[in-house]
C-alpha cells in the first residue's frame, strides 16, 4: 500500500513539473517574440523617418516649399523631437508667407531645446519682418536676438540684427556699436557697411558714406551670394540672395539691395537713404 502511494505521489509530482514546464516555455517564447517584434517595429519607424526626412530635404533644396512642409510634418509625426525637422519646417512656412505657422515651429523648437540659437534668431527675424501680417514686435525681436547672441557669440547675424533694432529705435550710438562689432568680426559684411553708410548719411559725412558704399560694393562683387533659406547666421562675407522669402521679409533687405545695386552712385544712394530714413520715422511713430 505504501509503495503504491509512493508511486502515485511520484507520478503526480512528475506530472505537475511537466505541466509547469510546458506552461513556462510558451510564455518565455512569447515574450521573446514580442520583444523582437517591438525592436523590428522601432527599426522600421526609424527607417521611415529618414526616408521621409530626406524627401523633405530634397523638396526644400529644389524650392518645392509646399511639398517640403508636407514631408517635414510626416517626419515629425514619426519623430516629434527632431530639431532640424522643426527648424526647416519653420523656414518653409516662412517661405510660403505662413508667419504664424513659422513662429509656432520655432517656438516649439525653443521649448524642445532652449539653447537653440538658430531658433531664437529666426523668431527675432520674424518679429522684425516688414510685412504687416508677420507680427512686428520690436521688443520681441530685441529679446530674441539678444538670446541668440548669448547662446552663440561667434555668429555676427544677431549682432547685425541688434544694430537694426537700435536703428529702428533711433539709438544711433547703440546701432553703431553693434555694426562696428559686425565689421570688426567680418569686415566684408555688405549689410553692416550699408547701414553704417546710412548712419554717416544722417551726420552729413559724405566721405564716410562713400567709404562704406565702396566697401559694400566690393564685398558684393567679390562674394557670390549664398543661395537658399536664410537664418543660420551671417558669418560669411557678402549678402544673401534677395530672392529668398526669408530675405524679402527682412525690414532692411530692399534698401540694402538697392544700395548695393547703386554701387558707388552717391545721388542714388542719397535717394535710397532718404527713403529708409522716412520708413524708420514712420515705424517709430507706430511703435511709440
KEGU-988492 format. One line per 10 residues: number of its first residue (from 0); their letters; for each residue x, y, z of N, C-alpha, C. Coordinates in steps of 0.02 Angstrom, whole numbers. Example, Ala and Ser with C-alpha at 12.3 -4.5 7.8 and 13.67 -1.06 7.14 Angstrom:
BEGIN
0	AS	660:-284:390:615:-225:390:660:-165:390 | 642:-112:354:684:-53:357:645:2:394
This chain:
BEGIN
0	XXXXXXXXXX	42:-61:0:0:0:0:43:62:0 | 94:61:45:139:119:48:176:127:-18 | 195:72:-47:231:75:-111:186:106:-164 | 123:87:-163:76:113:-213:67:188:-205 | 60:208:-140:53:280:-127:114:319:-149 | 172:290:-137:235:323:-157:239:332:-232 | 220:278:-268:222:281:-341:172:334:-366 | 112:335:-335:61:383:-355:84:455:-344 | 116:465:-286:141:532:-270:195:553:-319 | 239:507:-336:293:522:-384:264:541:-452
10	XXXXXXXXXX	214:504:-473:183:517:-537:151:586:-537 | 117:603:-481:85:669:-476:137:725:-479 | 191:716:-443:244:767:-443:275:776:-512 | 287:721:-545:317:724:-612:269:759:-660 | 205:741:-654:155:772:-697:150:847:-685 | 151:866:-621:147:937:-604:207:976:-632 | 266:944:-626:327:976:-651:323:984:-727 | 297:933:-760:292:935:-833:244:990:-855 | 187:994:-819:137:1046:-836:166:1115:-825 | 202:1123:-770:234:1188:-755:284:1206:-809
20	XXXXXXXXXX	323:1157:-830:373:1169:-883:340:1188:-948 | 286:1153:-964:251:1167:-1027:221:1237:-1027 | 195:1257:-968:166:1323:-962:218:1378:-967 | 276:1366:-937:327:1418:-935:362:1428:-1001 | 371:1378:-1040:407:1383:-1103:371:1427:-1154 | 308:1419:-1167:274:1463:-1215:274:1536:-1193 | 268:1549:-1128:268:1619:-1103:335:1651:-1118 | 389:1614:-1107:456:1642:-1121:465:1654:-1195 | 441:1607:-1234:448:1613:-1306:405:1671:-1332 | 345:1679:-1304:301:1734:-1324:333:1801:-1307
30	XXXXXXXXXX	365:1805:-1248:397:1867:-1227:454:1886:-1274 | 494:1836:-1291:549:1848:-1337:524:1870:-1405 | 470:1838:-1427:441:1855:-1492:414:1926:-1491 | 380:1944:-1435:352:2011:-1430:407:2064:-1429 | 461:2049:-1392:518:2096:-1389:549:2105:-1458 | 555:2049:-1495:583:2053:-1562:540:2094:-1609 | 474:2086:-1602:427:2124:-1644:433:2198:-1629 | 440:2216:-1564:445:2286:-1546:510:2317:-1574 | 564:2280:-1570:628:2304:-1597:623:2314:-1672 | 593:2266:-1705:585:2270:-1777:542:2330:-1797
40	XXXXXXXXXX	488:2341:-1758:443:2398:-1772:479:2464:-1762 | 520:2468:-1709:557:2530:-1696:608:2544:-1751 | 641:2491:-1773:689:2499:-1827:656:2521:-1892 | 597:2494:-1905:560:2513:-1965:538:2586:-1961 | 519:2609:-1902:498:2678:-1893:557:2726:-1905 | 615:2706:-1881:675:2747:-1893:690:2751:-1968 | 685:2694:-2002:697:2694:-2074:647:2738:-2110 | 584:2734:-2090:532:2776:-2120:547:2850:-2109 | 568:2866:-2048:583:2936:-2033:636:2964:-2080 | 691:2928:-2087:746:2954:-2128:727:2956:-2202
50	XXXXXXXXXX	686:2911:-2224:663:2913:-2293:622:2976:-2305 | 575:2990:-2260:532:3049:-2267:573:3113:-2257 | 620:3112:-2210:660:3172:-2197:704:3189:-2258 | 732:3139:-2290:772:3151:-2350:729:3178:-2407 | 668:3154:-2411:622:3181:-2461:608:3255:-2447 | 598:3272:-2384:586:3341:-2365:645:3385:-2383 | 705:3360:-2370:766:3398:-2387:771:3409:-2462 | 756:3357:-2500:759:3364:-2574:708:3416:-2598 | 648:3415:-2570:598:3466:-2589:622:3536:-2569 | 650:3542:-2510:674:3608:-2487:728:3635:-2533
60	XXXXXXXXXX	777:3593:-2549:832:3615:-2591:810:3633:-2661 | 755:3601:-2685:730:3614:-2752:680:3671:-2753 | 665:3700:-2695:618:3756:-2692:545:3735:-2694 | 532:3670:-2682:463:3646:-2679:438:3651:-2607 | 421:3711:-2587:411:3725:-2516:348:3692:-2488 | 294:3689:-2526:233:3657:-2501:245:3582:-2491 | 280:3551:-2538:295:3480:-2531:342:3469:-2471 | 388:3516:-2461:434:3510:-2405:397:3514:-2339 | 349:3560:-2334:309:3566:-2273:274:3500:-2258 | 242:3471:-2309:207:3408:-2300:254:3352:-2276
70	XXXXXXXXXX	313:3349:-2306:360:3296:-2287:390:3307:-2218 | 405:3369:-2201:431:3382:-2134:378:3364:-2081 | 315:3378:-2095:262:3360:-2048:258:3285:-2039 | 264:3248:-2094:263:3175:-2090:323:3150:-2050 | 381:3181:-2060:441:3161:-2023:431:3173:-1948 | 401:3230:-1931:390:3246:-1860:337:3201:-1829 | 292:3175:-1869:243:3127:-1843:278:3063:-1821 | 334:3049:-1853:373:2990:-1835:424:3004:-1780 | 447:3065:-1777:496:3086:-1725:484:3159:-1709 | 444:3171:-1658:423:3240:-1643:476:3281:-1608
80	XXXXXXXXXX	534:3250:-1594:588:3286:-1559:648:3299:-1604 | 638:3294:-1670:694:3305:-1715:702:3379:-1729 | 757:3409:-1706:766:3481:-1708:772:3509:-1779 | 809:3476:-1822:817:3501:-1890:750:3501:-1927 | 710:3450:-1915:644:3447:-1949:601:3505:-1927 | 602:3522:-1863:563:3579:-1838:590:3645:-1865 | 656:3651:-1866:687:3713:-1890:670:3726:-1963 | 678:3675:-2004:666:3685:-2076:591:3689:-2091 | 550:3657:-2050:478:3666:-2059:459:3739:-2051 | 488:3772:-2000:476:3843:-1990:501:3884:-2049
90	XXXXXXXXXX	559:3866:-2075:587:3902:-2133:541:3896:-2194 | 515:3836:-2204:471:3826:-2262:406:3865:-2255 | 379:3867:-2195:320:3908:-2183:334:3981:-2197 | 393:4004:-2177:411:4074:-2190:416:4088:-2264 | 445:4042:-2301:450:4050:-2374:380:4056:-2405 | 331:4023:-2376:263:4024:-2403:222:4081:-2374 | 253:4121:-2330:217:4176:-2300:169:4156:-2245 | 175:4095:-2219:133:4070:-2165:168:4088:-2099 | 162:4150:-2079:202:4176:-2023:184:4144:-1956 | 121:4135:-1943:101:4104:-1879:127:4033:-1874
100	XXXXXXXXXX	123:3996:-1928:147:3927:-1928:223:3925:-1919 | 258:3972:-1951:331:3975:-1943:349:3989:-1870 | 314:4038:-1841:327:4055:-1771:314:3995:-1725 | 260:3960:-1738:242:3902:-1696:296:3848:-1699 | 323:3836:-1758:375:3785:-1766:438:3804:-1726 | 459:3866:-1732:520:3887:-1696:509:3892:-1621 | 450:3912:-1600:435:3914:-1529:435:3843:-1501 | 409:3796:-1539:410:3726:-1519:483:3702:-1512 | 526:3724:-1557:596:3706:-1555:630:3735:-1493 | 614:3797:-1475:645:3827:-1415:621:3793:-1352
110	XXXXXXXXXX	560:3767:-1352:536:3728:-1294:573:3662:-1290 | 583:3631:-1348:619:3567:-1350:692:3577:-1331 | 722:3631:-1357:792:3645:-1343:800:3720:-1332 | 796:3743:-1269:802:3815:-1255:868:3845:-1276 | 918:3804:-1291:984:3828:-1312:992:3832:-1387 | 938:3826:-1424:942:3830:-1497:948:3903:-1519 | 1009:3924:-1531:1021:3994:-1552:987:4009:-1618 | 987:3961:-1664:958:3974:-1729:883:3984:-1725 | 849:3948:-1680:777:3957:-1673:761:4027:-1645 | 800:4049:-1595:790:4115:-1567:803:4169:-1621
120	XXXXXXXXXX	855:4159:-1661:871:4207:-1714:814:4212:-1765 | 785:4155:-1783:730:4155:-1831:668:4190:-1802 | 655:4178:-1738:599:4212:-1706:611:4288:-1706 | 674:4308:-1696:691:4379:-1699:680:4408:-1768 | 702:4372:-1819:691:4395:-1888:617:4403:-1904 | 577:4356:-1879:505:4360:-1892:474:4420:-1857 | 498:4433:-1796:472:4491:-1758:492:4557:-1790 | 545:4556:-1830:570:4616:-1864:550:4616:-1938 | 506:4570:-1957:485:4565:-2027:445:4626:-2049 | 455:4647:-2111:424:4708:-2135:353:4699:-2160
130	XXXXXXXXXX	329:4637:-2165:262:4626:-2189:211:4638:-2133 | 156:4673:-2147:109:4693:-2094:80:4635:-2054 | 68:4577:-2086:37:4521:-2051:86:4473:-2018 | 150:4494:-2015:200:4450:-1985:205:4457:-1910 | 174:4509:-1882:176:4518:-1809:236:4558:-1787 | 247:4617:-1817:304:4659:-1800:304:4674:-1725 | 360:4660:-1692:366:4670:-1619:439:4685:-1603 | 454:4748:-1593:523:4769:-1584:553:4740:-1519 | 514:4738:-1466:538:4711:-1403:553:4636:-1409 | 508:4600:-1442:519:4528:-1451:580:4515:-1495
140	XXXXXXXXXX	589:4557:-1546:647:4549:-1589:712:4559:-1550 | 715:4613:-1511:774:4627:-1472:790:4571:-1423 | 738:4545:-1389:748:4491:-1341:773:4428:-1375 | 744:4412:-1433:764:4351:-1468:835:4355:-1493 | 855:4412:-1522:924:4419:-1546:974:4420:-1489 | 955:4450:-1434:1000:4451:-1375:1011:4380:-1351 | 957:4340:-1347:964:4271:-1326:1006:4230:-1375 | 996:4241:-1439:1035:4205:-1490:1109:4223:-1483 | 1124:4286:-1470:1194:4307:-1462:1224:4276:-1400 | 1186:4272:-1346:1211:4240:-1284:1228:4167:-1296
150	XXXXXXXXXX	1188:4134:-1336:1197:4063:-1349:1253:4049:-1399 | 1264:4095:-1445:1316:4085:-1496:1346:4153:-1514 | 1398:4172:-1477:1428:4238:-1487:1475:4240:-1548 | 1486:4182:-1580:1531:4181:-1638:1497:4203:-1702 | 1432:4202:-1704:1396:4222:-1764:1381:4297:-1762 | 1388:4329:-1819:1376:4401:-1823:1303:4419:-1840 | 1264:4369:-1858:1194:4382:-1875:1156:4418:-1820 | 1156:4391:-1758:1120:4426:-1704:1147:4496:-1691 | 1212:4506:-1697:1241:4573:-1688:1213:4621:-1740 | 1212:4599:-1802:1185:4641:-1856:1112:4658:-1843
160	XXXXXXXXXX	1072:4609:-1823:1001:4621:-1810:991:4667:-1750 | 1032:4660:-1699:1027:4706:-1642:1044:4777:-1663 | 1090:4784:-1710:1105:4850:-1737:1045:4878:-1774 | 1009:4835:-1809:949:4857:-1845:893:4877:-1796 | 886:4838:-1743:836:4855:-1692:852:4924:-1663 | 915:4937:-1649:936:5002:-1622:921:5058:-1672 | 932:5044:-1736:916:5094:-1787:842:5111:-1788 | 801:5061:-1783:729:5073:-1783:709:5114:-1721 | 741:5100:-1666:727:5137:-1604:753:5209:-1606 | 797:5223:-1655:827:5289:-1660:887:5299:-1616
170	XXXXXXXXXX	916:5243:-1593:975:5246:-1550:1038:5236:-1593 | 1062:5291:-1620:1119:5288:-1667:1182:5261:-1634 | 1195:5282:-1572:1256:5260:-1538:1255:5184:-1528 | 1199:5157:-1507:1194:5084:-1497:1198:5048:-1564 | 1167:5075:-1615:1170:5044:-1681:1242:5042:-1706 | 1277:5097:-1698:1347:5100:-1720:1390:5049:-1681 | 1376:5042:-1617:1413:4993:-1576:1406:4923:-1605 | 1345:4903:-1619:1334:4835:-1645:1362:4827:-1716 | 1353:4876:-1758:1377:4871:-1827:1453:4871:-1829 | 1485:4909:-1784:1558:4907:-1780:1581:4837:-1758
180	XXXXXXXXXX	1544:4806:-1714:1561:4739:-1691:1556:4689:-1749 | 1506:4700:-1793:1499:4656:-1851:1558:4663:-1898 | 1574:4724:-1917:1630:4734:-1964:1697:4718:-1932 | 1701:4721:-1865:1762:4701:-1832:1774:4627:-1838 | 1720:4588:-1842:1725:4516:-1850:1723:4495:-1923 | 1684:4531:-1962:1676:4515:-2033:1676:4580:-2072 | 1735:4602:-2092:1741:4667:-2123:1704:4671:-2190 | 1690:4614:-2220:1658:4614:-2285:1581:4612:-2281 | 1553:4622:-2223:1480:4619:-2217:1448:4676:-2257 | 1414:4658:-2310:1381:4707:-2352:1328:4746:-2313
190	XXXXXXXXXX	1288:4709:-2275:1234:4741:-2238:1260:4791:-2186 | 1312:4771:-2150:1339:4815:-2098:1367:4879:-2128 | 1404:4873:-2183:1432:4934:-2215:1377:4978:-2244 | 1326:4947:-2272:1271:4986:-2299:1237:5026:-2244 | 1225:4995:-2187:1192:5029:-2132:1238:5079:-2097 | 1302:5064:-2096:1349:5114:-2069:1352:5174:-2116 | 1343:5162:-2180:1339:5217:-2228:1278:5260:-2213 | 1223:5227:-2194:1163:5265:-2176:1176:5309:-2115 | 1209:5282:-2064:1224:5321:-2005:1268:5381:-2022 | 1317:5370:-2067:1359:5426:-2089:1317:5477:-2128
200	XXXXXXXXXX	1269:5452:-2166:1225:5497:-2205:1185:5542:-2159 | 1161:5514:-2103:1122:5555:-2056:1165:5610:-2024 | 1232:5600:-2025:1278:5650:-1998:1307:5695:-2052 | 1282:5687:-2114:1307:5726:-2171:1382:5716:-2182 | 1405:5656:-2168:1476:5640:-2177:1484:5604:-2244 | 1492:5644:-2297:1494:5616:-2365:1554:5571:-2375 | 1610:5587:-2343:1670:5545:-2351:1659:5476:-2322 | 1630:5472:-2262:1616:5407:-2231:1564:5369:-2271 | 1513:5404:-2296:1463:5371:-2338:1496:5338:-2397 | 1539:5375:-2432:1573:5349:-2491:1616:5288:-2473
210	XXXXXXXXXX	1650:5291:-2416:1693:5236:-2394:1653:5173:-2383 | 1598:5179:-2347:1557:5120:-2333:1523:5093:-2395 | 1500:5137:-2439:1469:5114:-2501:1519:5077:-2544 | 1580:5102:-2547:1632:5069:-2587:1647:5000:-2560 | 1652:4994:-2494:1666:4928:-2464:1608:4881:-2475 | 1547:4905:-2467:1488:4863:-2479:1487:4838:-2551 | 1503:4883:-2598:1503:4864:-2669:1557:4813:-2683 | 1617:4823:-2654:1672:4775:-2665:1653:4706:-2638 | 1624:4706:-2579:1605:4642:-2548:1552:4606:-2588 | 1504:4644:-2613:1450:4615:-2653:1477:4586:-2718
220	XXXXXXXXXX	1526:4619:-2747:1554:4595:-2810:1599:4534:-2800 | 1635:4533:-2745:1686:4481:-2736:1659:4417:-2707 | 1601:4421:-2675:1573:4361:-2644:1507:4343:-2676 | 1502:4282:-2702:1439:4258:-2730:1389:4250:-2674 | 1329:4275:-2681:1280:4270:-2627:1259:4198:-2616 | 1255:4176:-2554:1233:4107:-2540:1161:4098:-2559 | 1146:4040:-2588:1077:4026:-2608:1041:3990:-2551 | 975:3989:-2557:936:3950:-2509:905:3993:-2455 | 881:3959:-2404:845:3992:-2350:894:4019:-2299 | 881:4080:-2276:925:4112:-2229:907:4094:-2157
230	XXXXXXXXXX	947:4123:-2112:928:4119:-2043:976:4082:-1998 | 1031:4056:-2024:1079:4019:-1984:1140:4061:-1968 | 1133:4127:-1973:1188:4171:-1955:1222:4200:-2015 | 1249:4259:-2008:1280:4294:-2064:1355:4299:-2053 | 1387:4242:-2045:1459:4243:-2032:1499:4247:-2097 | 1468:4230:-2153:1504:4232:-2216:1501:4302:-2247 | 1552:4320:-2284:1551:4385:-2317:1496:4389:-2369 | 1481:4450:-2388:1431:4460:-2440:1362:4465:-2412 | 1312:4464:-2455:1243:4469:-2434:1204:4412:-2464 | 1149:4395:-2434:1110:4338:-2456:1064:4355:-2514
240	XXXXXXXXXX	1045:4304:-2550:1001:4314:-2607:935:4345:-2586 | 917:4401:-2619:855:4435:-2603:795:4399:-2634 | 807:4344:-2671:752:4306:-2697:721:4262:-2643 | 757:4249:-2589:732:4208:-2535:674:4243:-2500 | 621:4205:-2484:566:4234:-2447:588:4261:-2380 | 634:4225:-2348:660:4247:-2283:695:4313:-2289 | 734:4322:-2343:770:4385:-2352:723:4442:-2367 | 672:4429:-2409:624:4481:-2426:585:4504:-2366 | 577:4460:-2316:541:4477:-2256:578:4528:-2214 | 643:4529:-2219:684:4571:-2176:673:4645:-2190
250	XXXXXXXXXX	667:4683:-2137:648:4753:-2141:695:4794:-2186 | 759:4782:-2181:808:4824:-2217:828:4795:-2284 | 805:4734:-2300:828:4699:-2360:821:4739:-2424 | 763:4769:-2439:757:4804:-2504:803:4864:-2509 | 816:4897:-2453:860:4956:-2454:933:4935:-2463 | 952:4882:-2430:1020:4857:-2438:1032:4834:-2509 | 984:4799:-2537:991:4776:-2607:995:4836:-2654 | 954:4887:-2642:954:4946:-2685:1020:4983:-2681 | 1047:4990:-2621:1112:5024:-2613:1167:4985:-2647 | 1166:4919:-2639:1217:4878:-2671:1212:4884:-2747
260	XXXXXXXXXX	1151:4883:-2773:1142:4890:-2846:1164:4959:-2870 | 1157:5009:-2827:1180:5077:-2845:1255:5082:-2847 | 1289:5032:-2817:1361:5031:-2813:1384:5096:-2778 | 1424:5136:-2812:1451:5196:-2780:1421:5260:-2809 | 1359:5253:-2833:1323:5311:-2861:1294:5351:-2803 | 1328:5405:-2784:1309:5445:-2725:1238:5473:-2729 | 1217:5501:-2786:1148:5528:-2789:1095:5474:-2778 | 1105:5415:-2808:1057:5362:-2798:1057:5338:-2726 | 1116:5331:-2697:1121:5310:-2627:1087:5361:-2582 | 1095:5425:-2597:1063:5478:-2557:987:5470:-2559
270	XXXXXXXXXX	961:5456:-2618:888:5446:-2625:864:5385:-2587 | 903:5332:-2589:885:5270:-2554:887:5281:-2478 | 939:5314:-2455:944:5327:-2383:888:5373:-2359 | 866:5417:-2402:810:5461:-2384:746:5420:-2376 | 736:5372:-2420:678:5328:-2414:682:5287:-2350 | 740:5261:-2334:749:5223:-2273:736:5266:-2212 | 761:5326:-2213:751:5372:-2157:676:5386:-2146 | 640:5394:-2200:568:5406:-2195:532:5346:-2166 | 551:5286:-2189:520:5225:-2164:533:5217:-2089 | 595:5227:-2068:612:5220:-1997:572:5268:-1954
280	XXXXXXXX	563:5329:-1978:525:5378:-1940:452:5356:-1934 | 424:5328:-1988:356:5303:-1987:348:5246:-1936 | 397:5201:-1935:394:5145:-1888:398:5170:-1816 | 442:5218:-1805:449:5245:-1737:384:5276:-1712 | 350:5309:-1757:286:5339:-1738:235:5285:-1720 | 238:5228:-1755:189:5174:-1743:203:5139:-1677 | 267:5129:-1660:283:5089:-1601:288:5129:-1537 | 279:5194:-1540:282:5235:-1480:225:5218:-1432
